[in-house]
């Protein structure tokens, strides 16, 4: 899993029929401090995420296709959650 920030959408007027109705997001990947790494991923949106939101990305083809329920879809990454908070370090106790 990876963490990223939604920076936009990707529009494709010509695509495989299996992709019809699926929203593609352009997501900048973040490091643990919340800074952009310079890398990005195009991910299918499953949680209705919007621009500027921090999201959790499943970036592993087979798992992504399982989330979508489409075993033959040409998909590698899906957005599976919207992140509320990131805490780095050992829990205090």
SESEDREN-747046 format. One record per residue: chain; z, x, y of N, C-alpha, C in turn; residue number from 1; residue in one letter. Coordinates in steps of 0.05 Angstrom, whole numbers. Each point is the difference from the previous one (the first is absolute). Layout:
N
+---+--------+--------+--------+--------+--------+--------+--------+--------+--------+-----+---+
! c !   n.c3 !   n.c1 !   n.c2 !  ca.c3 !  ca.c1 !  ca.c2 !   c.c3 !   c.c1 !   c.c2 !   k ! r !
+---+--------+--------+--------+--------+--------+--------+--------+--------+--------+-----+---+
! A !      Z !      X !      Y !      Z !      X !      Y !      Z !      X !      Y ! NUM ! A !
...
+---+--------+--------+--------+--------+--------+--------+--------+--------+--------+-----+---+
This chain:
93
+---+--------+--------+--------+--------+--------+--------+--------+--------+--------+-----+---+
! c !   n.c3 !   n.c1 !   n.c2 !  ca.c3 !  ca.c1 !  ca.c2 !   c.c3 !   c.c1 !   c.c2 !   k ! r !
+---+--------+--------+--------+--------+--------+--------+--------+--------+--------+-----+---+
! A !      0 !     17 !    -24 !      0 !    -17 !     24 !      0 !     18 !     25 !   1 ! X !
! A !    -11 !    -11 !     21 !     -2 !     14 !     25 !      8 !    -19 !     22 !   2 ! X !
! A !      7 !     12 !     23 !      6 !    -15 !     24 !    -20 !      5 !     21 !   3 ! X !
! A !     -9 !    -21 !     15 !    -20 !      4 !     20 !      3 !    -20 !     23 !   4 ! X !
! A !    -16 !      3 !     20 !      0 !    -18 !     23 !    -29 !    -12 !      2 !   5 ! X !
! A !     -1 !    -26 !      1 !    -26 !    -13 !      3 !    -12 !      5 !     27 !   6 ! X !
! A !    -24 !     11 !      0 !    -13 !      6 !     26 !    -24 !    -17 !      5 !   7 ! X !
! A !     -9 !    -15 !    -20 !    -23 !    -17 !      5 !    -10 !    -13 !    -26 !   8 ! X !
! A !    -23 !    -13 !      2 !    -12 !    -12 !    -24 !    -27 !     12 !     -5 !   9 ! X !
! A !    -10 !     -3 !    -24 !    -26 !     10 !     -7 !    -17 !    -24 !     -8 !  10 ! X !
! A !    -23 !     -3 !     12 !    -18 !    -23 !     -5 !    -25 !     10 !    -15 !  11 ! X !
! A !     -6 !    -14 !    -21 !    -23 !      6 !    -16 !    -17 !    -26 !     -4 !  12 ! X !
! A !    -23 !     -1 !     11 !    -16 !    -24 !     -2 !    -15 !     -1 !    -27 !  13 ! X !
! A !     -4 !     23 !    -12 !    -13 !      1 !    -27 !     20 !     13 !    -19 !  14 ! X !
! A !      8 !    -15 !    -21 !     19 !     10 !    -19 !     -3 !    -14 !    -26 !  15 ! X !
! A !     14 !      9 !    -20 !     -1 !    -13 !    -26 !     14 !    -27 !      2 !  16 ! X !
! A !    -10 !    -20 !    -14 !     12 !    -27 !      1 !     30 !      0 !     -5 !  17 ! X !
! A !     10 !     18 !    -17 !     28 !      1 !     -7 !     18 !      6 !     25 !  18 ! X !
! A !    -13 !     12 !     21 !     15 !      7 !     24 !      0 !    -22 !     21 !  19 ! X !
! A !    -15 !    -22 !     -5 !     -1 !    -22 !     20 !     28 !    -11 !      4 !  20 ! X !
! A !      7 !     -3 !     26 !     26 !    -12 !      7 !     23 !     20 !      0 !  21 ! X !
! A !     -5 !     24 !     -7 !     21 !     20 !      0 !     -1 !     16 !     27 !  22 ! X !
! A !     23 !      1 !     13 !      2 !     14 !     26 !      6 !     29 !     -4 !  23 ! X !
! A !    -16 !     18 !     12 !      4 !     28 !     -2 !     13 !     11 !     25 !  24 ! X !
! A !     21 !     16 !     -3 !     14 !     12 !     23 !     -4 !     30 !      0 !  25 ! X !
! A !     -2 !     11 !     24 !      0 !     29 !      4 !     29 !      8 !      6 !  26 ! X !
! A !     11 !     17 !    -17 !     28 !      7 !      2 !      3 !     31 !      3 !  27 ! X !
! A !     13 !      8 !     22 !      7 !     28 !      3 !     25 !      6 !    -16 !  28 ! X !
! A !     -1 !     21 !    -17 !     23 !      7 !    -16 !     21 !     14 !     17 !  29 ! X !
! A !     26 !     -5 !     -6 !     22 !     11 !     15 !     16 !     19 !    -17 !  30 ! X !
! A !     13 !     20 !     13 !     19 !     17 !    -14 !     28 !    -13 !      1 !  31 ! X !
! A !     20 !     13 !    -11 !     26 !    -12 !     -1 !     13 !     -4 !     27 !  32 ! X !
! A !     -9 !     14 !     20 !     11 !     -4 !     27 !    -15 !    -21 !     15 !  33 ! X !
! A !    -20 !    -12 !    -12 !    -15 !    -22 !     13 !    -24 !      9 !     16 !  34 ! X !
! A !     -7 !     26 !     -2 !    -23 !     10 !     15 !    -25 !     -1 !    -17 !  35 ! X !
! A !    -22 !     -5 !     13 !    -26 !     -1 !    -14 !     -7 !     27 !    -11 !  36 ! X !
! A !    -10 !      1 !    -25 !     -6 !     25 !    -13 !    -29 !      9 !      5 !  37 ! X !
! A !    -16 !    -18 !     12 !    -28 !      7 !      4 !    -18 !    -11 !    -23 !  38 ! X !
! A !     13 !     -9 !    -21 !    -15 !    -12 !    -22 !      0 !    -30 !      3 !  39 ! X !
! A !    -19 !    -14 !    -13 !     -1 !    -29 !      1 !     -9 !    -10 !    -26 !  40 ! X !
! A !      3 !    -26 !     -4 !     -9 !    -14 !    -24 !    -10 !    -28 !      9 !  41 ! X !
! A !    -20 !     -9 !    -14 !     -9 !    -28 !      3 !     13 !    -16 !    -23 !  42 ! X !
! A !     16 !    -20 !      7 !     15 !    -15 !    -20 !     -5 !    -30 !      3 !  43 ! X !
! A !      0 !    -13 !    -23 !     -2 !    -30 !      0 !     26 !    -11 !      8 !  44 ! X !
! A !      0 !    -19 !     19 !     25 !    -13 !     10 !      8 !    -23 !    -19 !  45 ! X !
! A !     25 !      2 !    -10 !     10 !    -22 !    -17 !     24 !    -13 !     13 !  46 ! X !
! A !      9 !      9 !     24 !     24 !    -10 !     12 !     -4 !    -10 !     29 !  47 ! X !
! A !    -25 !     -2 !      8 !     -7 !     -9 !     27 !     12 !     19 !     22 !  48 ! X !
! A !     -3 !     26 !     -4 !      9 !     19 !     19 !    -18 !      1 !     25 !  49 ! X !
! A !     12 !      8 !     22 !    -15 !      1 !     25 !      0 !     28 !     12 !  50 ! X !
! A !    -17 !      3 !     20 !     -2 !     26 !     14 !     27 !      9 !     11 !  51 ! X !
! A !      6 !     26 !     -4 !     25 !     11 !      9 !     23 !     -2 !    -19 !  52 ! X !
! A !     -3 !    -16 !    -21 !     22 !     -3 !    -19 !      1 !     24 !    -19 !  53 ! X !
! A !     25 !      7 !     -8 !      4 !     21 !    -20 !     -1 !    -14 !    -27 !  54 ! X !
! A !    -15 !     11 !    -19 !     -5 !    -14 !    -25 !      4 !     19 !    -24 !  55 ! X !
! A !      6 !    -12 !    -23 !      2 !     14 !    -25 !    -26 !     -3 !    -15 !  56 ! X !
! A !    -11 !     22 !     -9 !    -27 !      0 !    -12 !      2 !     10 !    -29 !  57 ! X !
! A !    -11 !    -16 !    -18 !     -4 !      9 !    -28 !    -27 !     13 !     -1 !  58 ! X !
! A !     -1 !     26 !     -3 !    -25 !     16 !      1 !     -6 !     11 !    -27 !  59 ! X !
! A !     -5 !    -17 !    -19 !     -6 !      8 !    -28 !    -17 !    -22 !    -11 !  60 ! X !
! A !    -25 !      6 !     -6 !    -20 !    -20 !     -7 !      7 !    -21 !    -20 !  61 ! X !
! A !     10 !      8 !    -23 !      6 !    -20 !    -21 !     22 !    -19 !      9 !  62 ! X !
! A !     22 !     10 !     12 !     21 !    -17 !     10 !     -9 !    -18 !     22 !  63 ! X !
! A !    -18 !     10 !     18 !    -10 !    -16 !     22 !    -17 !    -23 !    -11 !  64 ! X !
! A !    -16 !      5 !    -20 !    -16 !    -21 !    -12 !     17 !    -21 !    -15 !  65 ! X !
! A !     22 !     10 !    -12 !     19 !    -19 !    -13 !     13 !    -18 !     21 !  66 ! X !
! A !      8 !     11 !     23 !     12 !    -17 !     21 !    -19 !    -22 !      8 !  67 ! X !
! A !    -26 !      7 !      3 !    -20 !    -19 !      8 !     -8 !    -19 !    -22 !  68 ! X !
! A !      6 !      7 !    -25 !     -8 !    -16 !    -23 !    -30 !      1 !     -5 !  69 ! X !
! A !    -12 !     23 !      9 !    -29 !      4 !     -2 !     -5 !     27 !    -14 !  70 ! X !
! A !     -1 !      1 !    -27 !     -2 !     25 !    -14 !    -26 !     16 !      5 !  71 ! X !
! A !    -21 !    -14 !     10 !    -25 !     14 !      5 !     -6 !      5 !     29 !  72 ! X !
! A !     19 !     -6 !     18 !     -4 !      3 !     28 !     -2 !     30 !      8 !  73 ! X !
! A !    -17 !      7 !     18 !     -3 !     28 !      9 !     22 !      7 !     21 !  74 ! X !
! A !     25 !     -1 !     -9 !     23 !      2 !     19 !     18 !     23 !    -10 !  75 ! X !
! A !      9 !     16 !     19 !     19 !     21 !     -6 !     27 !     -5 !     12 !  76 ! X !
! A !      1 !    -13 !     24 !     26 !     -3 !     14 !      4 !    -29 !     10 !  77 ! X !
! A !     25 !     -9 !     -1 !      7 !    -26 !     10 !     26 !      2 !     17 !  78 ! X !
! A !      2 !    -16 !     21 !     24 !     -2 !     15 !     18 !    -20 !    -15 !  79 ! X !
! A !     24 !      9 !     -8 !     17 !    -17 !    -16 !     26 !     -8 !     14 !  80 ! X !
! A !      4 !     10 !     24 !     25 !     -7 !     15 !     -1 !      8 !     28 !  81 ! X !
! A !     16 !    -13 !     17 !      3 !      7 !     28 !     28 !     12 !      2 !  82 ! X !
! A !      1 !     25 !     11 !     25 !     15 !      0 !     17 !     -8 !     25 !  83 ! X !
! A !     25 !     -7 !     -5 !     18 !     -6 !     22 !     15 !     25 !     11 !  84 ! X !
! A !      7 !     18 !    -19 !     15 !     23 !      8 !     -3 !     22 !    -20 !  85 ! X !
! A !      1 !     25 !      9 !     -1 !     23 !    -17 !     25 !     17 !      5 !  86 ! X !
! A !     15 !      5 !    -21 !     25 !     17 !      2 !     -4 !     24 !    -17 !  87 ! X !
! A !      1 !     24 !     12 !     -4 !     24 !    -15 !     27 !     15 !     -2 !  88 ! X !
! A !      6 !     10 !    -24 !     25 !     14 !     -4 !     18 !    -12 !    -21 !  89 ! X !
! A !     22 !     12 !     -5 !     19 !    -10 !    -20 !     16 !    -23 !     11 !  90 ! X !
! A !      4 !    -20 !    -17 !     17 !    -23 !      9 !     29 !      9 !      4 !  91 ! X !
! A !     12 !     -9 !     21 !     28 !      6 !      6 !     18 !    -18 !    -17 !  92 ! X !
! A !     22 !     10 !    -10 !     16 !    -17 !    -17 !     27 !      8 !     -2 !  93 ! X !
+---+--------+--------+--------+--------+--------+--------+--------+--------+--------+-----+---+
